Amino acid sequence: MIPQAKVENKFKTLREWRAFRRLPKNQIAKALEVHPSTYNNMEDNPQDVTVREATILAEIFECKVEEINFFE
């Protein structure tokens, strides 16, 4: 049997992208121009992120919006 190569899932949650890029919450909050607690709420409730915020987050994480899982 041939072992299959492990394919990394390119879809990540906000928490996973932040950890992957090794970015602190306060740096992301500053880029979004929101309070750090507001960004924390985004990680807890990603389905509430606006299209504008999602676009900025994709730029911060250097990914496509489609690669962010907003339905944790």
PQR file with spaces between the fields and no chain letter, atoms N, CA, C, O and H, PARSE charges and radii, in Angstrom:
ATOM       1  N    MET     1       0.846   -1.182    0.000 -0.4000 1.5000
ATOM       2  CA   MET     1       0.000    0.000    0.000 -0.0000 2.0000
ATOM       3  C    MET     1       0.891    1.245    0.000  0.5500 1.7000
ATOM       4  O    MET     1       1.848    1.332    0.770 -0.5500 1.4000
ATOM       5  N    ILE     2       0.574    2.190   -0.855 -0.4000 1.5000
ATOM       6  CA   ILE     2       1.353    3.424   -0.969 -0.0000 2.0000
ATOM       7  C    ILE     2       0.794    4.442    0.019  0.5500 1.7000
ATOM       8  O    ILE     2      -0.402    4.733   -0.010 -0.5500 1.4000
ATOM       9  H    ILE     2      -0.203    2.119   -1.481  0.4000 1.0000
ATOM      10  N    PRO     3       1.646    4.991    0.899 -0.5600 1.5000
ATOM      11  CA   PRO     3       1.142    5.996    1.843  0.2800 2.0000
ATOM      12  C    PRO     3       0.773    7.281    1.113  0.5500 1.7000
ATOM      13  O    PRO     3       1.491    7.742    0.225 -0.5500 1.4000
ATOM      14  N    GLN     4      -0.350    7.840    1.501 -0.4000 1.5000
ATOM      15  CA   GLN     4      -0.798    9.083    0.881 -0.0000 2.0000
ATOM      16  C    GLN     4      -0.124   10.265    1.574  0.5500 1.7000
ATOM      17  O    GLN     4       0.046   10.281    2.793 -0.5500 1.4000
ATOM      18  H    GLN     4      -0.933    7.466    2.222  0.4000 1.0000
ATOM      19  N    ALA     5       0.249   11.239    0.772 -0.4000 1.5000
ATOM      20  CA   ALA     5       0.859   12.444    1.328 -0.0000 2.0000
ATOM      21  C    ALA     5      -0.189   13.206    2.113  0.5500 1.7000
ATOM      22  O    ALA     5      -1.337   13.335    1.687 -0.5500 1.4000
ATOM      23  H    ALA     5       0.111   11.225   -0.218  0.4000 1.0000
ATOM      24  N    LYS     6       0.222   13.706    3.262 -0.4000 1.5000
ATOM      25  CA   LYS     6      -0.694   14.488    4.078 -0.0000 2.0000
ATOM      26  C    LYS     6      -0.881   15.850    3.430  0.5500 1.7000
ATOM      27  O    LYS     6       0.089   16.562    3.170 -0.5500 1.4000
ATOM      28  H    LYS     6       1.155   13.601    3.608  0.4000 1.0000
ATOM      29  N    VAL     7      -2.123   16.205    3.172 -0.4000 1.5000
ATOM      30  CA   VAL     7      -2.438   17.487    2.562 -0.0000 2.0000
ATOM      31  C    VAL     7      -2.920   18.415    3.672  0.5500 1.7000
ATOM      32  O    VAL     7      -3.895   18.122    4.364 -0.5500 1.4000
ATOM      33  H    VAL     7      -2.911   15.627    3.383  0.4000 1.0000
ATOM      34  N    GLU     8      -2.223   19.536    3.831 -0.4000 1.5000
ATOM      35  CA   GLU     8      -2.618   20.492    4.860 -0.0000 2.0000
ATOM      36  C    GLU     8      -3.878   21.212    4.420  0.5500 1.7000
ATOM      37  O    GLU     8      -3.987   21.667    3.282 -0.5500 1.4000
ATOM      38  H    GLU     8      -1.431   19.773    3.269  0.4000 1.0000
ATOM      39  N    ASN     9      -4.827   21.308    5.339 -0.4000 1.5000
ATOM      40  CA   ASN     9      -6.066   22.012    5.057 -0.0000 2.0000
ATOM      41  C    ASN     9      -5.776   23.498    4.925  0.5500 1.7000
ATOM      42  O    ASN     9      -5.241   24.105    5.853 -0.5500 1.4000
ATOM      43  H    ASN     9      -4.738   20.938    6.264  0.4000 1.0000
ATOM      44  N    LYS    10      -6.122   24.096    3.785 -0.4000 1.5000
ATOM      45  CA   LYS    10      -5.841   25.513    3.589 -0.0000 2.0000
ATOM      46  C    LYS    10      -6.921   26.390    4.212  0.5500 1.7000
ATOM      47  O    LYS    10      -6.760   27.608    4.286 -0.5500 1.4000
ATOM      48  H    LYS    10      -6.556   23.603    3.031  0.4000 1.0000
ATOM      49  N    PHE    11      -8.019   25.785    4.662 -0.4000 1.5000
ATOM      50  CA   PHE    11      -9.083   26.539    5.316 -0.0000 2.0000
ATOM      51  C    PHE    11      -8.830   26.542    6.811  0.5500 1.7000
ATOM      52  O    PHE    11      -8.779   25.488    7.445 -0.5500 1.4000
ATOM      53  H    PHE    11      -8.150   24.796    4.602  0.4000 1.0000
ATOM      54  N    LYS    12      -8.671   27.740    7.371 -0.4000 1.5000
ATOM      55  CA   LYS    12      -8.369   27.871    8.788 -0.0000 2.0000
ATOM      56  C    LYS    12      -9.326   28.871    9.429  0.5500 1.7000
ATOM      57  O    LYS    12      -9.837   29.771    8.762 -0.5500 1.4000
ATOM      58  H    LYS    12      -8.712   28.596    6.856  0.4000 1.0000
ATOM      59  N    THR    13      -9.562   28.707   10.717 -0.4000 1.5000
ATOM      60  CA   THR    13     -10.346   29.677   11.459 -0.0000 2.0000
ATOM      61  C    THR    13      -9.487   30.914   11.718  0.5500 1.7000
ATOM      62  O    THR    13      -8.287   30.914   11.441 -0.5500 1.4000
ATOM      63  H    THR    13      -9.148   27.976   11.259  0.4000 1.0000
ATOM      64  N    LEU    14     -10.103   31.956   12.246 -0.4000 1.5000
ATOM      65  CA   LEU    14      -9.341   33.159   12.583 -0.0000 2.0000
ATOM      66  C    LEU    14      -8.238   32.830   13.577  0.5500 1.7000
ATOM      67  O    LEU    14      -7.107   33.293   13.425 -0.5500 1.4000
ATOM      68  H    LEU    14     -11.077   31.956   12.472  0.4000 1.0000
ATOM      69  N    ARG    15      -8.557   32.035   14.594 -0.4000 1.5000
ATOM      70  CA   ARG    15      -7.554   31.639   15.596 -0.0000 2.0000
ATOM      71  C    ARG    15      -6.399   30.889   14.953  0.5500 1.7000
ATOM      72  O    ARG    15      -5.232   31.139   15.257 -0.5500 1.4000
ATOM      73  H    ARG    15      -9.476   31.659   14.717  0.4000 1.0000
ATOM      74  N    GLU    16      -6.739   29.963   14.057 -0.4000 1.5000
ATOM      75  CA   GLU    16      -5.706   29.165   13.394 -0.0000 2.0000
ATOM      76  C    GLU    16      -4.822   30.027   12.501  0.5500 1.7000
ATOM      77  O    GLU    16      -3.605   29.844   12.483 -0.5500 1.4000
ATOM      78  H    GLU    16      -7.686   29.759   13.810  0.4000 1.0000
ATOM      79  N    TRP    17      -5.412   30.966   11.758 -0.4000 1.5000
ATOM      80  CA   TRP    17      -4.613   31.858   10.909 -0.0000 2.0000
ATOM      81  C    TRP    17      -3.709   32.731   11.769  0.5500 1.7000
ATOM      82  O    TRP    17      -2.541   32.938   11.439 -0.5500 1.4000
ATOM      83  H    TRP    17      -6.401   31.114   11.772  0.4000 1.0000
ATOM      84  N    ARG    18      -4.255   33.249   12.883 -0.4000 1.5000
ATOM      85  CA   ARG    18      -3.449   34.105   13.760 -0.0000 2.0000
ATOM      86  C    ARG    18      -2.256   33.327   14.315  0.5500 1.7000
ATOM      87  O    ARG    18      -1.135   33.835   14.352 -0.5500 1.4000
ATOM      88  H    ARG    18      -5.204   33.081   13.150  0.4000 1.0000
ATOM      89  N    ALA    19      -2.511   32.092   14.744 -0.4000 1.5000
ATOM      90  CA   ALA    19      -1.420   31.256   15.268 -0.0000 2.0000
ATOM      91  C    ALA    19      -0.428   30.906   14.158  0.5500 1.7000
ATOM      92  O    ALA    19       0.785   30.930   14.367 -0.5500 1.4000
ATOM      93  H    ALA    19      -3.421   31.680   14.714  0.4000 1.0000
ATOM      94  N    PHE    20      -0.957   30.581   12.980 -0.4000 1.5000
ATOM      95  CA   PHE    20      -0.111   30.217   11.839 -0.0000 2.0000
ATOM      96  C    PHE    20       0.833   31.363   11.462  0.5500 1.7000
ATOM      97  O    PHE    20       2.002   31.138   11.148 -0.5500 1.4000
ATOM      98  H    PHE    20      -1.942   30.561   12.810  0.4000 1.0000
ATOM      99  N    ARG    21       0.314   32.587   11.498 -0.4000 1.5000
ATOM     100  CA   ARG    21       1.119   33.767   11.147 -0.0000 2.0000
ATOM     101  C    ARG    21       1.854   34.347   12.358  0.5500 1.7000
ATOM     102  O    ARG    21       2.613   35.308   12.234 -0.5500 1.4000
ATOM     103  H    ARG    21      -0.636   32.770   11.753  0.4000 1.0000
ATOM     104  N    ARG    22       1.620   33.753   13.526 -0.4000 1.5000
ATOM     105  CA   ARG    22       2.267   34.186   14.779 -0.0000 2.0000
ATOM     106  C    ARG    22       2.052   35.676   15.034  0.5500 1.7000
ATOM     107  O    ARG    22       2.999   36.426   15.275 -0.5500 1.4000
ATOM     108  H    ARG    22       1.003   32.972   13.627  0.4000 1.0000
ATOM     109  N    LEU    23       0.795   36.083   14.974 -0.4000 1.5000
ATOM     110  CA   LEU    23       0.434   37.480   15.194 -0.0000 2.0000
ATOM     111  C    LEU    23      -0.319   37.623   16.512  0.5500 1.7000
ATOM     112  O    LEU    23      -1.178   36.796   16.821 -0.5500 1.4000
ATOM     113  H    LEU    23       0.026   35.475   14.778  0.4000 1.0000
ATOM     114  N    PRO    24      -0.017   38.649   17.289 -0.5600 1.5000
ATOM     115  CA   PRO    24      -0.769   38.883   18.518  0.2800 2.0000
ATOM     116  C    PRO    24      -2.135   39.507   18.209  0.5500 1.7000
ATOM     117  O    PRO    24      -2.305   40.203   17.208 -0.5500 1.4000
ATOM     118  N    LYS    25      -3.085   39.245   19.078 -0.4000 1.5000
ATOM     119  CA   LYS    25      -4.437   39.778   18.879 -0.0000 2.0000
ATOM     120  C    LYS    25      -4.440   41.305   18.782  0.5500 1.7000
ATOM     121  O    LYS    25      -5.148   41.879   17.955 -0.5500 1.4000
ATOM     122  H    LYS    25      -2.947   38.679   19.891  0.4000 1.0000
ATOM     123  N    ASN    26      -3.644   41.957   19.635 -0.4000 1.5000
ATOM     124  CA   ASN    26      -3.671   43.428   19.627 -0.0000 2.0000
ATOM     125  C    ASN    26      -3.158   44.016   18.313  0.5500 1.7000
ATOM     126  O    ASN    26      -3.594   45.095   17.914 -0.5500 1.4000
ATOM     127  H    ASN    26      -3.068   41.491   20.308  0.4000 1.0000
ATOM     128  N    GLN    27      -2.248   43.328   17.641 -0.4000 1.5000
ATOM     129  CA   GLN    27      -1.750   43.804   16.336 -0.0000 2.0000
ATOM     130  C    GLN    27      -2.848   43.691   15.281  0.5500 1.7000
ATOM     131  O    GLN    27      -3.002   44.581   14.444 -0.5500 1.4000
ATOM     132  H    GLN    27      -1.894   42.451   17.966  0.4000 1.0000
ATOM     133  N    ILE    28      -3.599   42.614   15.321 -0.4000 1.5000
ATOM     134  CA   ILE    28      -4.699   42.435   14.369 -0.0000 2.0000
ATOM     135  C    ILE    28      -5.791   43.461   14.654  0.5500 1.7000
ATOM     136  O    ILE    28      -6.340   44.063   13.730 -0.5500 1.4000
ATOM     137  H    ILE    28      -3.473   41.891   16.000  0.4000 1.0000
ATOM     138  N    ALA    29      -6.104   43.659   15.926 -0.4000 1.5000
ATOM     139  CA   ALA    29      -7.123   44.641   16.310 -0.0000 2.0000
ATOM     140  C    ALA    29      -6.737   46.039   15.820  0.5500 1.7000
ATOM     141  O    ALA    29      -7.580   46.785   15.321 -0.5500 1.4000
ATOM     142  H    ALA    29      -5.658   43.170   16.676  0.4000 1.0000
ATOM     143  N    LYS    30      -5.476   46.380   15.966 -0.4000 1.5000
ATOM     144  CA   LYS    30      -5.002   47.700   15.524 -0.0000 2.0000
ATOM     145  C    LYS    30      -5.170   47.850   14.010  0.5500 1.7000
ATOM     146  O    LYS    30      -5.604   48.901   13.537 -0.5500 1.4000
ATOM     147  H    LYS    30      -4.792   45.774   16.371  0.4000 1.0000
ATOM     148  N    ALA    31      -4.831   46.816   13.254 -0.4000 1.5000
ATOM     149  CA   ALA    31      -4.973   46.861   11.794 -0.0000 2.0000
ATOM     150  C    ALA    31      -6.443   46.989   11.385  0.5500 1.7000
ATOM     151  O    ALA    31      -6.765   47.614   10.375 -0.5500 1.4000
ATOM     152  H    ALA    31      -4.478   45.963   13.638  0.4000 1.0000
ATOM     153  N    LEU    32      -7.328   46.387   12.186 -0.4000 1.5000
ATOM     154  CA   LEU    32      -8.763   46.472   11.897 -0.0000 2.0000
ATOM     155  C    LEU    32      -9.384   47.753   12.440  0.5500 1.7000
ATOM     156  O    LEU    32     -10.538   48.070   12.154 -0.5500 1.4000
ATOM     157  H    LEU    32      -7.067   45.879   13.006  0.4000 1.0000
ATOM     158  N    GLU    33      -8.588   48.494   13.239 -0.4000 1.5000
ATOM     159  CA   GLU    33      -9.063   49.706   13.901 -0.0000 2.0000
ATOM     160  C    GLU    33     -10.222   49.408   14.836  0.5500 1.7000
ATOM     161  O    GLU    33     -11.228   50.118   14.849 -0.5500 1.4000
ATOM     162  H    GLU    33      -7.650   48.236   13.471  0.4000 1.0000
ATOM     163  N    VAL    34     -10.062   48.332   15.626 -0.4000 1.5000
ATOM     164  CA   VAL    34     -11.061   47.960   16.634 -0.0000 2.0000
ATOM     165  C    VAL    34     -10.335   47.688   17.955  0.5500 1.7000
ATOM     166  O    VAL    34      -9.119   47.502   17.980 -0.5500 1.4000
ATOM     167  H    VAL    34      -9.245   47.756   15.615  0.4000 1.0000
ATOM     168  N    HIS    35     -11.083   47.669   19.029 -0.4000 1.5000
ATOM     169  CA   HIS    35     -10.528   47.349   20.343 -0.0000 2.0000
ATOM     170  C    HIS    35     -10.148   45.865   20.365  0.5500 1.7000
ATOM     171  O    HIS    35     -10.813   45.056   19.718 -0.5500 1.4000
ATOM     172  H    HIS    35     -12.071   47.820   19.009  0.4000 1.0000
ATOM     173  N    PRO    36      -9.090   45.494   21.097 -0.5600 1.5000
ATOM     174  CA   PRO    36      -8.705   44.076   21.161  0.2800 2.0000
ATOM     175  C    PRO    36      -9.840   43.148   21.608  0.5500 1.7000
ATOM     176  O    PRO    36      -9.919   42.006   21.154 -0.5500 1.4000
ATOM     177  N    SER    37     -10.712   43.628   22.489 -0.4000 1.5000
ATOM     178  CA   SER    37     -11.838   42.785   22.912 -0.0000 2.0000
ATOM     179  C    SER    37     -12.817   42.552   21.757  0.5500 1.7000
ATOM     180  O    SER    37     -13.467   41.509   21.688 -0.5500 1.4000
ATOM     181  H    SER    37     -10.648   44.556   22.858  0.4000 1.0000
ATOM     182  N    THR    38     -12.915   43.527   20.856 -0.4000 1.5000
ATOM     183  CA   THR    38     -13.777   43.367   19.682 -0.0000 2.0000
ATOM     184  C    THR    38     -13.209   42.282   18.773  0.5500 1.7000
ATOM     185  O    THR    38     -13.948   41.446   18.253 -0.5500 1.4000
ATOM     186  H    THR    38     -12.387   44.375   20.913  0.4000 1.0000
ATOM     187  N    TYR    39     -11.888   42.305   18.587 -0.4000 1.5000
ATOM     188  CA   TYR    39     -11.283   41.239   17.773 -0.0000 2.0000
ATOM     189  C    TYR    39     -11.458   39.885   18.451  0.5500 1.7000
ATOM     190  O    TYR    39     -11.721   38.885   17.784 -0.5500 1.4000
ATOM     191  H    TYR    39     -11.288   42.984   19.009  0.4000 1.0000
ATOM     192  N    ASN    40     -11.315   39.849   19.759 -0.4000 1.5000
ATOM     193  CA   ASN    40     -11.517   38.603   20.498 -0.0000 2.0000
ATOM     194  C    ASN    40     -12.928   38.060   20.247  0.5500 1.7000
ATOM     195  O    ASN    40     -13.115   36.855   20.085 -0.5500 1.4000
ATOM     196  H    ASN    40     -11.102   40.662   20.301  0.4000 1.0000
ATOM     197  N    ASN    41     -13.915   38.959   20.217 -0.4000 1.5000
ATOM     198  CA   ASN    41     -15.289   38.553   19.911 -0.0000 2.0000
ATOM     199  C    ASN    41     -15.405   38.001   18.491  0.5500 1.7000
ATOM     200  O    ASN    41     -16.198   37.096   18.232 -0.5500 1.4000
ATOM     201  H    ASN    41     -13.763   39.938   20.348  0.4000 1.0000
ATOM     202  N    MET    42     -14.610   38.553   17.576 -0.4000 1.5000
ATOM     203  CA   MET    42     -14.623   38.033   16.200 -0.0000 2.0000
ATOM     204  C    MET    42     -14.141   36.584   16.178  0.5500 1.7000
ATOM     205  O    MET    42     -14.699   35.753   15.462 -0.5500 1.4000
ATOM     206  H    MET    42     -13.966   39.288   17.787  0.4000 1.0000
ATOM     207  N    GLU    43     -13.109   36.284   16.957 -0.4000 1.5000
ATOM     208  CA   GLU    43     -12.616   34.904   17.003 -0.0000 2.0000
ATOM     209  C    GLU    43     -13.653   33.978   17.635  0.5500 1.7000
ATOM     210  O    GLU    43     -13.803   32.826   17.229 -0.5500 1.4000
ATOM     211  H    GLU    43     -12.655   36.959   17.538  0.4000 1.0000
ATOM     212  N    ASP    44     -14.370   34.501   18.638 -0.4000 1.5000
ATOM     213  CA   ASP    44     -15.396   33.689   19.312 -0.0000 2.0000
ATOM     214  C    ASP    44     -16.664   33.538   18.480  0.5500 1.7000
ATOM     215  O    ASP    44     -17.363   32.531   18.583 -0.5500 1.4000
ATOM     216  H    ASP    44     -14.249   35.438   18.968  0.4000 1.0000
ATOM     217  N    ASN    45     -16.959   34.541   17.655 -0.4000 1.5000
ATOM     218  CA   ASN    45     -18.176   34.550   16.829 -0.0000 2.0000
ATOM     219  C    ASN    45     -17.833   34.937   15.398  0.5500 1.7000
ATOM     220  O    ASN    45     -18.250   35.997   14.932 -0.5500 1.4000
ATOM     221  H    ASN    45     -16.391   35.360   17.571  0.4000 1.0000
ATOM     222  N    PRO    46     -17.085   34.098   14.693 -0.5600 1.5000
ATOM     223  CA   PRO    46     -16.619   34.470   13.357  0.2800 2.0000
ATOM     224  C    PRO    46     -17.741   34.699   12.346  0.5500 1.7000
ATOM     225  O    PRO    46     -17.541   35.389   11.347 -0.5500 1.4000
ATOM     226  N    GLN    47     -18.898   34.135   12.592 -0.4000 1.5000
ATOM     227  CA   GLN    47     -20.012   34.322   11.661 -0.0000 2.0000
ATOM     228  C    GLN    47     -20.511   35.769   11.651  0.5500 1.7000
ATOM     229  O    GLN    47     -21.241   36.161   10.741 -0.5500 1.4000
ATOM     230  H    GLN    47     -19.061   33.574   13.404  0.4000 1.0000
ATOM     231  N    ASP    48     -20.123   36.570   12.655 -0.4000 1.5000
ATOM     232  CA   ASP    48     -20.549   37.970   12.739 -0.0000 2.0000
ATOM     233  C    ASP    48     -19.579   38.945   12.066  0.5500 1.7000
ATOM     234  O    ASP    48     -19.829   40.150   12.067 -0.5500 1.4000
ATOM     235  H    ASP    48     -19.529   36.251   13.394  0.4000 1.0000
ATOM     236  N    VAL    49     -18.494   38.457   11.500 -0.4000 1.5000
ATOM     237  CA   VAL    49     -17.501   39.313   10.841 -0.0000 2.0000
ATOM     238  C    VAL    49     -18.101   39.877    9.553  0.5500 1.7000
ATOM     239  O    VAL    49     -18.710   39.151    8.767 -0.5500 1.4000
ATOM     240  H    VAL    49     -18.291   37.478   11.499  0.4000 1.0000
ATOM     241  N    THR    50     -17.920   41.177    9.352 -0.4000 1.5000
ATOM     242  CA   THR    50     -18.458   41.816    8.145 -0.0000 2.0000
ATOM     243  C    THR    50     -17.564   41.519    6.939  0.5500 1.7000
ATOM     244  O    THR    50     -16.439   41.044    7.090 -0.5500 1.4000
ATOM     245  H    THR    50     -17.425   41.767    9.991  0.4000 1.0000
ATOM     246  N    VAL    51     -18.071   41.799    5.767 -0.4000 1.5000
ATOM     247  CA   VAL    51     -17.299   41.602    4.537 -0.0000 2.0000
ATOM     248  C    VAL    51     -16.058   42.492    4.555  0.5500 1.7000
ATOM     249  O    VAL    51     -14.977   42.050    4.166 -0.5500 1.4000
ATOM     250  H    VAL    51     -18.985   42.185    5.645  0.4000 1.0000
ATOM     251  N    ARG    52     -16.201   43.734    5.000 -0.4000 1.5000
ATOM     252  CA   ARG    52     -15.066   44.661    5.093 -0.0000 2.0000
ATOM     253  C    ARG    52     -13.998   44.082    6.022  0.5500 1.7000
ATOM     254  O    ARG    52     -12.818   44.056    5.672 -0.5500 1.4000
ATOM     255  H    ARG    52     -17.079   44.093    5.316  0.4000 1.0000
ATOM     256  N    GLU    53     -14.408   43.620    7.200 -0.4000 1.5000
ATOM     257  CA   GLU    53     -13.468   43.048    8.160 -0.0000 2.0000
ATOM     258  C    GLU    53     -12.812   41.785    7.608  0.5500 1.7000
ATOM     259  O    GLU    53     -11.618   41.564    7.807 -0.5500 1.4000
ATOM     260  H    GLU    53     -15.367   43.641    7.484  0.4000 1.0000
ATOM     261  N    ALA    54     -13.586   40.967    6.920 -0.4000 1.5000
ATOM     262  CA   ALA    54     -13.053   39.734    6.339 -0.0000 2.0000
ATOM     263  C    ALA    54     -11.983   40.047    5.297  0.5500 1.7000
ATOM     264  O    ALA    54     -10.966   39.357    5.214 -0.5500 1.4000
ATOM     265  H    ALA    54     -14.556   41.146    6.758  0.4000 1.0000
ATOM     266  N    THR    55     -12.215   41.083    4.509 -0.4000 1.5000
ATOM     267  CA   THR    55     -11.240   41.489    3.488 -0.0000 2.0000
ATOM     268  C    THR    55      -9.935   41.953    4.134  0.5500 1.7000
ATOM     269  O    THR    55      -8.849   41.599    3.677 -0.5500 1.4000
ATOM     270  H    THR    55     -13.040   41.643    4.576  0.4000 1.0000
ATOM     271  N    ILE    56     -10.048   42.736    5.185 -0.4000 1.5000
ATOM     272  CA   ILE    56      -8.854   43.214    5.892 -0.0000 2.0000
ATOM     273  C    ILE    56      -8.127   42.038    6.548  0.5500 1.7000
ATOM     274  O    ILE    56      -6.900   41.954    6.492 -0.5500 1.4000
ATOM     275  H    ILE    56     -10.930   43.024    5.557  0.4000 1.0000
ATOM     276  N    LEU    57      -8.882   41.134    7.164 -0.4000 1.5000
ATOM     277  CA   LEU    57      -8.264   39.964    7.797 -0.0000 2.0000
ATOM     278  C    LEU    57      -7.505   39.118    6.782  0.5500 1.7000
ATOM     279  O    LEU    57      -6.418   38.621    7.076 -0.5500 1.4000
ATOM     280  H    LEU    57      -9.879   41.202    7.210  0.4000 1.0000
ATOM     281  N    ALA    58      -8.066   38.955    5.602 -0.4000 1.5000
ATOM     282  CA   ALA    58      -7.377   38.184    4.555 -0.0000 2.0000
ATOM     283  C    ALA    58      -6.060   38.856    4.169  0.5500 1.7000
ATOM     284  O    ALA    58      -5.063   38.176    3.929 -0.5500 1.4000
ATOM     285  H    ALA    58      -8.949   39.359    5.363  0.4000 1.0000
ATOM     286  N    GLU    59      -6.055   40.172    4.111 -0.4000 1.5000
ATOM     287  CA   GLU    59      -4.815   40.900    3.820 -0.0000 2.0000
ATOM     288  C    GLU    59      -3.799   40.694    4.939  0.5500 1.7000
ATOM     289  O    GLU    59      -2.620   40.455    4.677 -0.5500 1.4000
ATOM     290  H    GLU    59      -6.865   40.725    4.307  0.4000 1.0000
ATOM     291  N    ILE    60      -4.253   40.788    6.176 -0.4000 1.5000
ATOM     292  CA   ILE    60      -3.366   40.602    7.328 -0.0000 2.0000
ATOM     293  C    ILE    60      -2.766   39.200    7.328  0.5500 1.7000
ATOM     294  O    ILE    60      -1.566   39.030    7.546 -0.5500 1.4000
ATOM     295  H    ILE    60      -5.211   40.983    6.389  0.4000 1.0000
ATOM     296  N    PHE    61      -3.609   38.201    7.081 -0.4000 1.5000
ATOM     297  CA   PHE    61      -3.169   36.802    7.122 -0.0000 2.0000
ATOM     298  C    PHE    61      -2.512   36.349    5.814  0.5500 1.7000
ATOM     299  O    PHE    61      -2.030   35.220    5.716 -0.5500 1.4000
ATOM     300  H    PHE    61      -4.583   38.339    6.903  0.4000 1.0000
ATOM     301  N    GLU    62      -2.493   37.235    4.810 -0.4000 1.5000
ATOM     302  CA   GLU    62      -1.911   36.926    3.504 -0.0000 2.0000
ATOM     303  C    GLU    62      -2.541   35.666    2.910  0.5500 1.7000
ATOM     304  O    GLU    62      -1.857   34.717    2.526 -0.5500 1.4000
ATOM     305  H    GLU    62      -2.884   38.152    4.890  0.4000 1.0000
ATOM     306  N    CYS    63      -3.855   35.699    2.852 -0.4000 1.5000
ATOM     307  CA   CYS    63      -4.609   34.579    2.280 -0.0000 2.0000
ATOM     308  C    CYS    63      -5.815   35.152    1.541  0.5500 1.7000
ATOM     309  O    CYS    63      -6.006   36.367    1.490 -0.5500 1.4000
ATOM     310  H    CYS    63      -4.411   36.470    3.164  0.4000 1.0000
ATOM     311  N    LYS    64      -6.610   34.279    0.980 -0.4000 1.5000
ATOM     312  CA   LYS    64      -7.855   34.684    0.333 -0.0000 2.0000
ATOM     313  C    LYS    64      -8.970   34.624    1.377  0.5500 1.7000
ATOM     314  O    LYS    64      -8.912   33.820    2.307 -0.5500 1.4000
ATOM     315  H    LYS    64      -6.455   33.292    1.021  0.4000 1.0000
ATOM     316  N    VAL    65      -9.971   35.467    1.221 -0.4000 1.5000
ATOM     317  CA   VAL    65     -11.114   35.446    2.136 -0.0000 2.0000
ATOM     318  C    VAL    65     -11.718   34.045    2.174  0.5500 1.7000
ATOM     319  O    VAL    65     -12.152   33.573    3.225 -0.5500 1.4000
ATOM     320  H    VAL    65     -10.018   36.120    0.465  0.4000 1.0000
ATOM     321  N    GLU    66     -11.741   33.393    1.024 -0.4000 1.5000
ATOM     322  CA   GLU    66     -12.335   32.053    0.924 -0.0000 2.0000
ATOM     323  C    GLU    66     -11.578   31.014    1.749  0.5500 1.7000
ATOM     324  O    GLU    66     -12.116   29.943    2.030 -0.5500 1.4000
ATOM     325  H    GLU    66     -11.389   33.776    0.171  0.4000 1.0000
ATOM     326  N    GLU    67     -10.344   31.312    2.139 -0.4000 1.5000
ATOM     327  CA   GLU    67      -9.546   30.377    2.917 -0.0000 2.0000
ATOM     328  C    GLU    67      -9.745   30.517    4.423  0.5500 1.7000
ATOM     329  O    GLU    67      -9.171   29.766    5.211 -0.5500 1.4000
ATOM     330  H    GLU    67      -9.907   32.182    1.911  0.4000 1.0000
ATOM     331  N    ILE    68     -10.572   31.497    4.810 -0.4000 1.5000
ATOM     332  CA   ILE    68     -10.873   31.684    6.227 -0.0000 2.0000
ATOM     333  C    ILE    68     -12.207   31.016    6.520  0.5500 1.7000
ATOM     334  O    ILE    68     -13.211   31.297    5.866 -0.5500 1.4000
ATOM     335  H    ILE    68     -11.038   32.107    4.169  0.4000 1.0000
ATOM     336  N    ASN    69     -12.208   30.134    7.501 -0.4000 1.5000
ATOM     337  CA   ASN    69     -13.437   29.451    7.902 -0.0000 2.0000
ATOM     338  C    ASN    69     -14.163   30.329    8.913  0.5500 1.7000
ATOM     339  O    ASN    69     -13.728   30.450   10.058 -0.5500 1.4000
ATOM     340  H    ASN    69     -11.392   29.905    8.033  0.4000 1.0000
ATOM     341  N    PHE    70     -15.272   30.945    8.495 -0.4000 1.5000
ATOM     342  CA   PHE    70     -16.047   31.807    9.374 -0.0000 2.0000
ATOM     343  C    PHE    70     -17.178   31.043   10.069  0.5500 1.7000
ATOM     344  O    PHE    70     -18.008   31.646   10.749 -0.5500 1.4000
ATOM     345  H    PHE    70     -15.626   30.846    7.564  0.4000 1.0000
ATOM     346  N    PHE    71     -17.210   29.739    9.902 -0.4000 1.5000
ATOM     347  CA   PHE    71     -18.260   28.926   10.512 -0.0000 2.0000
ATOM     348  C    PHE    71     -17.608   27.843   11.343  0.5500 1.7000
ATOM     349  O    PHE    71     -17.630   26.667   10.980 -0.5500 1.4000
ATOM     350  H    PHE    71     -16.535   29.249    9.350  0.4000 1.0000
ATOM     351  N    GLU    72     -17.028   28.246   12.459 -0.4000 1.5000
ATOM     352  CA   GLU    72     -16.241   27.387   13.344 -0.0000 2.0000
ATOM     353  C    GLU    72     -17.074   26.266   13.929  0.5500 1.7000
ATOM     354  O    GLU    72     -16.562   25.451   14.696 -0.5500 1.4000
ATOM     355  H    GLU    72     -17.010   29.201   12.754  0.4000 1.0000
